[in-house]
Amino acid sequence: MTVTTFTPIILILSQASADLVSQQEQTAPAGLTPAGATMMIASITLVIALCVFCTYRILREPHPETHHHAPLEIDTNDQP
């Protein structure tokens, strides 16, 4: 099949997608729905709470320098 065979199919599909987009623009409500706003607020709140919790856990340890470093004896199998 050649490119000229696919040309009518591409034109038909592009026109159909343009018609679908124009229909959605006419019927789509403007702005954010209450369910969308609730989901967005819940998601942002959960992410911020998780960041605060993790930061608090790390900063409240008495001696983090003894726990948060990798041991120096790790064998990385590097070739000389």
N, C-alpha and C positions, 0 to 999 in steps of 0.2 A: 504494500500500500504506500502511496506517496503522500506528500504533505497536502497536495490539493484535494485528496480524498477526505482528509480530516477537517479541512477548512469549513465546510458547511456545518459539521457537527460542533466545532468550536464556536461558530457564530451563534448557533441555536442555544448552546449552553450559556454563553455570555449574555445573551438577551434574556434568557430565563432567570439567570441570577440577578440581573439588573432589575427585572420586574419584581422579583421577590424582595429585594432590598427596598425598592420604592414602596411596596405594600407594607413592609415592616415599619418604615419611617412614618407612614401615615397612621398606623394603628398603635405604635409603641407609646406607652406613657412616658412623659418627660420626668426625669428625676429618679430617685431611688425609692423602691417600694419599702414598706415597713419591714417586711421579712428580710430584705437585703440589708437594710440599715441595722437590724438586730444582729444578723450574722456578722456583719463587718465590725460592729462594736464588740461583740463577744470574741471574735478572733483577735482583734487588737489588744483587748484586755488580757486574754490568755497569754499572748506572746510577751507582753510587758510584765505580767506577773511571773512568768517563768524566768525572764531575764533578771528581775529583782531577786527572786528566790535563789537562783544560782550564784549571783554576785554576793548575796548575804552569806550563803554557805561557805564560799571561798574566803571571804574577808573575816569571818568570825573565828576561824581556826587559830589557835594560839601560836603555832610554829609552822606556817605553810612551807617554809623553805626546806623542811625535812621531808615533805610529802609530795610536792609537786614537781620534782625533778626526776629525770630518768637516771638510772644507775650508770656509772661510768664503765662498768664491766660488760657492757653489751657487745656481743660478737656480731659484727655486721658482715662477716665472711668476705671482706675486701681482699682482693688479690694484690700482692706487693708489686 
